[in-house]
Amino acid sequence: MKRLGVFLVIAILAAPVLAQSGAGPISIPFPGEDGKYIRAKGKRIEGSYIVVFDSKTPAGSVAAGLARSYGAKYLRSWSPNVLNGALMVNLPEKAARALARRPFVRYVEEDAVITLNAVQSNPPSWGLDRVDQCDLPLDNLYDDGGFNGTGVHAYVIDTGIRPTHNDFGGRASADFDSVGDGQNGIDCNGHGTHVSGTLGGSAHGVAKNVTLHGVRVLNCQGSGSTSGVISGVDFVTNNHISPAVANMSLGGGISTSLDNAVNNSVAAGVFYAVAAGNDNANACNSSPARAAEAFTVGSTTSTDARSSFSNFGTCVDIFAPGSSITSAWHTSDSATNTISGTSMASPHVAGAAALILDENPGWTPDQVKAELTARASADRISNPGTGSPNLLLQVLSTNDCNAGAPPPPPPPSGCPAGFTVFTSTISSGSQTTSDFAGSGTFDGRLLCSDPVTADLDLFLDVQSCNFFGCSFSAVASSTSANCDESILTTQGSATYRWRVDHFSGGTQSFTLCVNQP
């Protein structure tokens, strides 16, 4: 689950995400280079920079004059409640670095390319059939439980939308375009129309009566910029009609600015489903997948396996069907296409969120996340990936997909006298932690309910902190092929964390015996 601590060509979270509480905008520490200058973690856009100011400096008032003073051009600023910053172009890197050192500038981030999260394929579709039932085989039915998204507004931040498509039944509109190529929000790629169909199409959609809003931030080739995507998020934050969900089936490298914008949009009341990415890698290495307040979605196949391309890890919140999904397409009002990607998985979850908000229109994004997690089918996915929750989307509140599973046997006893005893259960691909401060000799012993088929690992992590935040790294580990592990080590004074990782096997009960100074 998120998040201890980004799929755009704008991809590893070096320190934990630190979110502020309260009503104000949320921000996370910037991974600075050269003071407050942040390099793009992907393909940079030459001469284009996102300049973020401190809270006392209004971006809209100072950005144009500041850009001129550096020989650059000011293009746009964003709402302070989303990102108190501006986009400047034709700015030499040397000037950008100098600008970053100004006392009223929080940081300057290189703008970068954003891309889609889709993989082309042509098998038949099956995703709708899967998300209304606990287990395979498919029953050739889709049941929305009597809620179809009526009254809910869904914002698809993507390549635009074909609002006249038959699958949308007059419920779709092209509301915003940050690309500036004359398309005025109309999809010329297909991806955004496909995603919209899965979210809210009358034939292909999870929420068949939701109101669809196209927010175009990617061009006809499926590419865009971090700044353009932030502009889309800014539009949604300040123009959404509640209750509202948003879907972002796009991504790239780590972007502090994009993560902040998404987190602040969630704080404004919009639920965000975002694609985990298609690199078969750690989702915490890409934005907006790593954004702490987003609900990040990995992809599965029709056999309930993690899709070979799907990202994984602790920044993933849930999995949903994403391989070979058929939905609406942009080439005509009746066109369809079958494609694959975490792009296809994410709108299943956004649609499910719309069903929940139809039933509970006053719920907050956090309440929607909790309900999606509670409804999900546990331990159905083969190879969810290290650190991933083994949770598969399930839309019906009337299904109790985990009630029939027998509880794991109780953990064995046998902790030595004087040891502190922790007992818990842990599912495949997840982890459990316990933090403490101390120094001296640390003795940890892990026992589990099924030492033959389960593989749990034990780690002792130490905390290290710098200007940008704090993170944990292992100083001792025990990683045998079963689940009986032990650590005996002597360490200096610091903050430490016992960590139990579930490497393989089903849900397990375990006992952790620890003797620490």
C-alpha positions in Angstrom: 0.0 0.0 0.0 1.1 3.6 -0.5 3.3 5.0 0.7 6.5 4.7 2.6 8.5 7.0 1.4 6.2 8.7 -11.3 4.3 6.9 -16.9 5.2 10.2 -18.8 8.8 10.6 -21.0 8.9 13.1 -18.0 10.1 7.6 -13.5 12.4 6.4 -7.9 11.2 8.0 -5.1 14.4 8.8 -3.2 12.7 9.7 0.1 9.3 9.2 1.6 6.5 11.3 0.4 5.7 13.8 3.1 2.1 15.2 2.9 0.8 18.2 4.9 -2.5 17.9 6.7 -5.2 20.5 6.8 -7.1 22.5 4.2 -4.1 24.2 2.5 -2.2 23.0 -0.6 -0.2 19.8 -0.2 3.5 19.8 -1.2 6.3 17.2 -1.1 10.0 17.8 -0.8 11.8 18.6 -4.1 14.8 16.4 -5.0 17.1 19.3 -5.6 20.1 19.5 -7.8 22.3 22.6 -7.8 20.3 24.1 -5.0 16.7 24.4 -6.1 17.2 23.2 -9.8 15.4 19.9 -10.6 16.5 18.0 -13.7 13.8 16.1 -15.7 13.9 12.3 -15.0 13.1 11.7 -18.7 13.2 13.5 -22.0 13.5 17.2 -21.2 11.9 20.0 -23.4 14.8 22.3 -24.2 14.4 25.8 -22.8 11.1 25.1 -21.1 10.9 25.4 -17.3 8.3 25.1 -14.5 9.1 27.9 -12.0 7.5 27.4 -8.6 7.4 30.4 -6.1 7.1 30.5 -2.4 3.6 31.0 -0.8 4.1 34.8 -0.4 4.9 35.4 -4.1 1.9 35.3 -6.5 3.0 33.6 -9.7 0.4 35.3 -11.9 1.7 38.8 -10.9 5.4 38.4 -11.1 6.1 35.7 -13.7 5.8 37.7 -16.9 8.2 40.5 -15.7 10.6 38.0 -14.3 10.7 36.0 -17.5 11.5 39.2 -19.5 14.3 40.0 -17.1 15.9 36.7 -18.0 15.3 37.0 -21.7 12.6 34.3 -21.7 8.9 34.1 -22.5 6.1 33.6 -20.0 3.4 31.3 -21.3 1.0 30.5 -18.4 0.6 30.3 -14.6 -1.5 28.0 -12.5 -3.9 28.4 -9.7 -2.1 28.8 -6.3 -4.2 26.1 -4.8 -2.8 23.7 -7.4 0.7 24.9 -8.0 2.0 28.4 -7.3 4.1 28.4 -10.4 4.5 29.4 -14.1 5.8 28.0 -17.3 8.6 29.9 -19.0 10.1 29.0 -22.4 13.2 30.2 -24.4 15.0 30.2 -21.1 18.7 29.2 -21.2 19.7 26.6 -18.6 22.3 29.0 -17.1 19.5 31.6 -16.6 17.2 28.9 -15.2 19.8 27.9 -12.6 20.3 31.6 -11.6 16.5 32.0 -11.3 16.4 29.0 -9.0 18.7 30.8 -6.6 16.3 33.7 -6.1 15.1 33.7 -2.5 11.4 33.9 -3.5 11.7 30.9 -5.9 11.0 27.5 -4.3 12.4 25.5 -7.2 12.8 25.4 -10.9 12.0 22.1 -12.7 12.9 21.2 -16.3 9.7 20.6 -18.3 9.6 17.1 -19.8 7.7 14.9 -22.3 4.6 13.0 -21.2 3.4 9.9 -23.0 0.5 7.4 -22.9 0.4 4.1 -21.0 -0.9 1.8 -23.7 0.4 -1.3 -25.5 -1.2 -2.2 -28.8 -2.9 -5.6 -29.1 -6.0 -7.2 -30.7 -7.5 -10.1 -28.6 -11.1 -9.9 -27.5 -12.1 -7.9 -24.4 -13.2 -9.3 -21.1 -12.6 -6.6 -18.4 -16.2 -5.6 -17.6 -17.1 -9.3 -17.1 -14.3 -9.7 -14.6 -14.8 -6.7 -12.3 -18.3 -7.7 -11.0 -17.3 -11.2 -9.8 -14.9 -12.5 -7.2 -13.4 -15.4 -9.1 -12.9 -16.9 -12.5 -14.3 -18.3 -14.8 -16.1 -15.4 -16.4 -19.9 -15.6 -16.5 -20.5 -13.4 -19.6 -22.4 -10.9 -17.4 -21.7 -7.4 -16.1 -23.7 -6.1 -13.1 -23.2 -2.6 -11.8 -25.3 -3.3 -8.6 -28.0 -0.7 -9.5 -25.6 2.3 -9.6 -24.4 3.6 -13.0 -22.7 6.8 -12.2 -25.7 9.1 -12.5 -24.9 12.6 -11.3 -21.1 11.9 -11.2 -18.7 13.9 -13.4 -15.6 12.1 -14.8 -12.7 14.1 -16.1 -10.4 12.2 -18.5 -7.0 13.9 -18.6 -5.7 12.4 -21.9 -5.6 12.9 -25.7 -9.1 14.4 -25.7 -12.4 12.7 -26.5 -14.7 12.1 -29.5 -17.9 13.5 -27.8 -20.2 12.4 -30.6 -19.3 8.7 -30.3 -22.4 6.5 -30.0 -21.0 4.9 -26.8 -21.3 8.2 -25.0 -25.0 8.8 -25.7 -24.7 12.6 -25.5 -23.1 12.6 -22.1 -19.6 13.7 -23.3 -18.0 17.0 -23.9 -14.5 18.3 -24.9 -13.9 20.8 -22.1 -10.3 21.8 -22.2 -7.2 21.7 -24.4 -3.6 22.7 -23.3 -2.0 21.4 -26.5 -2.8 24.4 -28.7 -2.9 22.7 -32.1 -6.4 23.7 -33.1 -8.1 20.4 -32.1 -10.0 22.2 -29.3 -10.2 19.1 -27.2 -11.2 16.6 -29.9 -9.3 13.4 -29.9 -7.1 12.7 -32.9 -5.2 9.8 -31.3 -7.9 7.5 -29.9 -6.4 6.8 -26.5 -8.6 9.3 -24.6 -11.8 8.1 -26.3 -10.8 4.5 -25.5 -10.2 5.4 -21.8 -13.5 7.3 -21.7 -15.3 4.3 -23.1 -14.0 2.0 -20.4 -14.8 4.5 -17.7 -18.3 5.5 -18.8 -19.4 4.1 -22.2 -22.9 2.8 -22.5 -21.6 -0.5 -24.0 -18.0 -0.6 -22.8 -18.1 1.3 -19.6 -18.1 0.5 -15.9 -20.2 3.6 -15.0 -22.7 3.7 -17.9 -24.4 7.0 -17.1 -21.6 9.1 -15.8 -21.0 12.6 -17.4 -17.7 12.5 -19.3 -15.4 15.6 -19.6 -12.5 15.4 -22.0 -9.4 17.3 -20.7 -6.9 17.2 -23.6 -3.2 17.5 -22.5 -1.6 15.1 -25.1 -1.3 15.6 -28.9 -2.3 13.5 -31.9 0.9 11.3 -31.3 0.0 10.8 -27.7 2.8 13.0 -26.4 2.7 16.2 -24.2 4.6 18.0 -21.5 4.6 18.0 -17.8 3.5 21.7 -17.8 0.6 20.8 -20.1 -0.6 18.0 -17.9 -0.4 20.3 -14.9 -2.6 22.8 -16.8 -5.2 20.0 -17.2 -5.1 19.2 -13.5 -5.4 22.9 -12.8 -8.6 23.0 -14.9 -10.1 20.0 -13.2 -9.3 21.4 -9.7 -11.0 24.7 -10.3 -13.8 23.8 -12.6 -15.0 20.3 -11.5 -18.6 19.6 -10.7 -18.9 17.4 -7.6 -19.0 14.5 -7.1 -16.1 14.1 -9.4 -13.5 11.5 -10.4 -10.5 12.0 -12.7 -8.4 9.5 -14.7 -4.8 9.9 -15.7 -3.7 7.1 -18.0 -0.4 8.8 -18.7 3.0 9.2 -17.1 6.8 9.6 -17.2 9.7 10.2 -14.8 9.5 11.8 -11.4 8.0 15.3 -11.4 7.6 17.0 -8.0 5.4 19.7 -9.7 3.0 17.2 -11.2 2.8 15.2 -8.0 2.0 18.4 -6.0 -0.7 19.4 -8.5 -2.4 16.0 -8.3 -2.2 15.9 -4.5 -3.7 19.3 -4.2 -6.5 18.4 -6.7 -7.4 15.4 -4.5 -7.4 17.8 -1.5 -10.0 19.9 -3.5 -12.3 16.9 -3.5 -11.5 15.0 -6.8 -10.8 11.3 -6.7 -7.9 10.4 -9.0 -7.2 7.0 -10.6 -3.8 7.0 -12.3 -2.0 4.3 -14.4 1.0 2.6 -12.7 3.0 2.6 -15.9 4.2 -0.1 -18.4 7.8 -0.7 -17.7 7.5 -3.9 -15.6 9.3 -1.8 -12.9 8.7 0.0 -9.6 5.8 2.4 -10.0 7.4 4.7 -7.4 9.8 5.7 -10.2 7.2 7.6 -12.2 4.7 10.5 -11.9 1.9 10.8 -11.3 1.9 7.1 -10.3 3.9 7.9 -7.1 1.6 10.9 -6.1 0.7 10.1 -2.5 -3.0 11.0 -2.8 -3.7 9.4 -6.2 -5.1 5.8 -6.4 -2.5 4.0 -8.6 -3.6 1.1 -10.8 -1.7 -1.9 -12.1 -2.8 -4.2 -14.9 -3.9 -7.8 -15.0 -4.7 -10.4 -17.7 -7.8 -12.5 -18.3 -6.1 -15.3 -16.2 -5.7 -13.0 -13.2 -1.9 -12.7 -13.7 -0.1 -9.3 -13.5 0.3 -8.1 -17.1 3.9 -8.6 -18.2 4.3 -4.9 -18.8 2.6 -3.6 -15.6 4.6 -1.7 -13.0 4.3 -2.9 -9.5 5.4 -2.0 -5.9 4.3 -0.1 -2.9 3.0 2.8 -4.9 0.4 0.6 -6.5 -3.0 0.6 -4.7 -5.0 -2.0 -6.7 -5.0 -4.0 -10.0 -7.6 -4.1 -12.7 -8.1 -5.6 -16.1 -5.7 -4.0 -18.6 -4.6 -6.5 -21.2 -6.6 -6.7 -24.5 -9.4 -4.3 -23.5 -11.9 -3.4 -26.2 -13.5 0.1 -26.1 -14.6 3.1 -28.2 -12.2 4.6 -30.7 -11.8 8.0 -32.4 -12.1 7.2 -36.1 -15.9 7.2 -36.3 -18.9 7.4 -34.0 -19.1 3.6 -33.9 -15.4 2.6 -34.0 -13.9 0.3 -31.4 -10.3 -0.9 -30.8 -8.6 -3.4 -28.6 -5.4 -2.3 -26.8 -3.5 -3.1 -23.6 -1.8 -1.1 -20.9 -2.2 0.2 -17.4 -4.0 3.0 -19.3 -6.8 0.5 -19.8 -6.8 -0.7 -16.2 -7.0 2.7 -14.6 -10.4 3.8 -16.1 -12.0 0.5 -14.8 -11.1 1.9 -11.3 -12.2 5.4 -12.1 -15.5 4.0 -13.3 -15.9 1.9 -10.1 -15.2 5.1 -8.1 -18.1 6.8 -10.0 -20.4 3.9 -9.0 -19.5 4.5 -5.3 -20.1 8.2 -5.6 -23.4 7.6 -7.3 -24.4 5.6 -4.2 -22.6 8.0 -1.8 -22.3 11.4 -3.4 -21.0 13.2 -0.3 -18.0 10.9 0.2 -14.5 12.2 0.2 -11.7 10.8 -2.0 -10.3 9.0 1.0 -13.6 7.3 1.7 -13.8 6.2 -2.0 -10.3 4.8 -1.8 -11.1 2.9 1.4 -14.3 1.4 -0.2 -12.4 0.3 -3.3 -9.9 -1.4 -1.2 -12.5 -3.1 1.0 -14.4 -4.4 -2.0 -11.3 -5.8 -3.8 -10.7 -9.5 -4.2 -7.6 -10.4 -2.2 -4.9 -12.9 -3.2 -6.3 -13.7 -6.7 -3.3 -12.2 -8.7 -0.4 -14.4 -9.6 3.0 -12.6 -9.4 1.7 -9.2 -8.4 5.3 -8.0 -8.0 7.5 -7.1 -5.1 5.7 -4.8 -2.7 2.4 -4.8 -4.5 -0.9 -5.3 -2.8 -2.6 -8.5 -4.1 -5.9 -6.7 -4.7 -8.1 -7.1 -7.8 -10.8 -4.6 -8.6 -14.4 -5.7 -7.7 -17.2 -3.2 -8.1 -20.1 -4.8 -6.2 -20.7 -4.0 -2.5 -22.9 -7.1 -2.3 -20.0 -9.4 -3.0 -17.9 -10.4 -0.1 -15.0 -11.9 -2.1 -12.9 -12.6 0.9 -15.4 -14.0 3.4 -15.2 -17.6 2.2 -11.5 -18.0 2.4 -10.4 -20.0 5.4 -8.4 -17.9 7.9 -4.7 -18.7 8.0 -3.7 -20.9 10.9 -2.5 -19.1 14.1 1.2 -18.3 14.3 3.4 -20.6 16.4 4.3 -19.5 19.9 7.8 -19.8 21.3 9.2 -16.3 21.7 12.0 -16.2 24.4 11.2 -14.7 27.7 11.6 -10.9 27.8 11.1 -10.5 24.1 8.5 -8.1 22.7 5.9 -10.0 20.7 4.2 -8.7 17.5 1.5 -10.9 15.8 -0.2 -10.0 12.5 -1.3 -11.4 9.1 0.3 -10.4 5.8 -0.8 -11.0 2.2 1.4 -11.8 -0.7 3.5 -8.9 -2.0 2.9 -6.7 1.0 5.0 -5.7 4.0 4.5 -4.8 7.7 6.8 -2.4 9.7 7.5 -1.3 13.2 9.6 1.7 14.0 11.7 2.5 17.1 14.7 4.3 18.4 17.7 2.6 20.1 21.2 1.4 20.0 23.1 -1.8 21.0 22.3 -5.4 20.1 19.1 -6.1 18.2 17.7 -9.6 18.2 14.7 -10.4 15.9 13.1 -13.7 15.2 10.3 -14.3 12.7 7.9 -17.3 12.8 5.0 -17.9 10.5 2.0 -20.2 10.2 3.2 -22.1 7.1 7.0 -22.4 6.9 6.8 -24.9 4.1 5.1 -23.0 1.3 5.4 -19.4 2.5 8.4 -17.1 2.1 8.6 -14.2 4.4 11.8 -12.1 4.8 12.9 -10.1 7.8 14.9 -6.8 7.6 16.3 -4.3 10.1 16.3 -0.8 8.4 17.9 2.4 9.6 16.6 5.9 9.0 18.7 8.5 7.3 17.6 12.1 6.8 18.8 15.2 4.8 17.3 18.5 3.7 14.9 16.8 1.3 13.4 14.2 3.7 14.0 10.9 5.4 14.3 7.3 4.1 15.0 3.8 5.4 17.6 1.3 4.2 18.5 -2.1 5.4 21.4 -2.7 7.7 20.7 -6.4 8.3 18.5 -9.0 6.7 17.4 -12.6 6.8 16.0 -13.9 3.5 16.0 -17.7 3.4 13.6 -19.7 1.2 11.0 -20.1 4.0 9.5 -17.9 6.6 11.5 -18.7 9.7 14.1 -15.8 9.8 16.4 -14.3 12.4 18.6 -11.3 12.8 21.2 -10.6 15.5 23.2 -7.4 15.0 24.8 -4.6 17.0 24.1 -1.0 15.8 24.7 2.6 16.9 22.1 5.1 18.1 19.4 5.8 15.4 15.8 5.3 14.4 15.3 1.8 13.2 12.5 -0.2 11.6 11.7 -3.9 11.7 10.3 -4.9 8.3 8.5 -8.1 7.3 8.2 -8.6 3.6 5.9 -11.3 2.1 7.9 -12.6 -0.8 5.6 -15.5 -1.9 2.8 -17.8 -0.8 -0.7 -17.1 0.4 -1.8 -14.9 3.3 0.1 -15.8 6.4 -0.1 -15.2 10.1 3.2 -14.5 11.7 4.9 -13.7 15.0 7.8 -11.4 15.3 9.9 -11.7 18.5 12.2 -8.8 19.1 14.7 -7.9 21.9 15.9 -4.4 21.3 17.7 -2.0 23.7 
